[in-house]
């Protein structure tokens, strides 16, 4: 009998070709799975044991069936509590986002280029290590914005990397960064301290349930690196409750760009800039 615990995980070993790994990661991320390991002819996906329910499995099966017309062979295995963070950190290397910015994982040596912004992240399996294309896209978009006088909300902050980057890119107003996972919020606080990024408030909040109350504080730039389903629900809420705010979005597959264009047009936004990497896109939108 498996033992329930905070750090016990289910490992999904999915038998697929390496050429499909990136697409499967994108689709499974939309189901709330954020941790992956790639092997030859197999993709390993990890989610907390408490989240592996019959409903979750059925949702994943239906999604794969609709997308591919079939479901690949897979095996779900219980993974007992162990030092996940040490294993996760072991394979991480510095990530150069651009000529202007690099993300360095804890205890990794690097010599940055002259003038290059260095962000040190101790990920603890939170989303936002710089290894995912959506994080890189958000950061590159942020580099092209004047962030100095923006009051920023970071929805689904993960490691806190976007909030930290905003501060290092010159933002001088208060930033609210929140996540609905306590371990992510704790990790963000740790990383913010490590990077000497002051005046960033981290809260444990739900992106949907707690959004309206916090939007009343008057944010004019909202960062949302989440997923299509959540964006579909919260962007109308943002449009109503922060009607003048610019919104930077990611976590959206390139295949879903037609859906995004229809959504932003219906809500009265215009696209300022869309950038792409691998299977993902990031769009900066502003009210018309």
C-alpha positions, 0 to 999 in steps of 0.5 A, a space after each residue: 500500500 502506498 503511503 500518502 505524503 507531501 513529496 510522494 510522486 507518481 511517475 508516468 513513463 510514456 513510450 514515445 519517440 524523442 521527436 514527440 517529447 516537446 509536444 507531449 510536454 506542452 500538452 501535459 503541462 496544460 494538464 498541470 504537470 510541470 516536471 519532466 525527464 527525457 530519455 530515449 524513446 520514453 518521456 517521464 512525467 511527475 506529479 504529486 501522488 495526491 493529484 493522480 486521481 481517476 479523473 486526472 488520468 481520464 482527462 489526460 487520456 481524453 486529451 491525448 486521444 483527441 490530439 493524436 487519435 490514440 493513446 501511447 503505452 504508459 505506466 504509472 508508478 509510485 515514487 516514494 519520498 526522497 530528495 527530489 530537489 537534489 536530483 532536480 538540481 543535479 542536471 541544471 546548467 546556466 541558461 543564457 536568456 539573451 546577451 543581457 540576461 542569464 539564469 544561474 542555478 544555485 552553486 553553479 559557476 559562471 562568468 557573465 558577459 560584461 553588463 549581463 544581468 545574473 539571476 540566481 535560482 534555486 528551483 526546488 522543482 518550481 516552474 521557472 528555471 529558465 529551462 522551459 521555453 515559456 519562461 525564456 519567452 516571457 523574459 525576452 519580452 520583458 527586456 523590450 519593455 520600459 518597466 521602471 514605472 509599472 506596478 506589476 502582478 506576477 500570476 503563477 510566480 513559481 520560482 519568482 524569476 519573472 518578478 526578480 527579472 522585473 526588478 533587475 530590469 529597472 522596475 521601481 514600484 511594488 510587485 505582487 507575485 503569487 502562486 497557489 502552491 505553498 512550496 512555490 511561494 516559499 521558493 520564490 521568497 528564498 530566490 527573491 532574497 538571494 537576488 537582493 530584489 526588494 519590495 516584492 510581495 509573495 502571496 499564496 493565492 489562487 489565480 482565479 478565486 483571489 484575482 478580483 480582490 487583488 486587481 483592485 490595487 491598480 496594477 498596470 502590467 500583469 505577467 501570466 505564464 500559466 496555461 491556455 485553460 486558466 488564461 481563458 478564464 482569467 483574461 476576461 476578469 483582468 479586462 473588466 477589473 484592470 481595464 487599462 493594464 497591459 498583459 504579457 501572456 505565455 504558456 500557450 501552444 503555437 497551435 492555439 494561436 487562432 484561439 488566442 487571437 479570437 479571445 483578445 479580439 473579443 475582449 478588446 485587446 490588441 497584440 503588441 508583439 508575439 514571439 515564438 520558441 519551439 512549440 510555444 508563444 508569448 503575446 504582449 497585449 494591450 487594451 484598445 
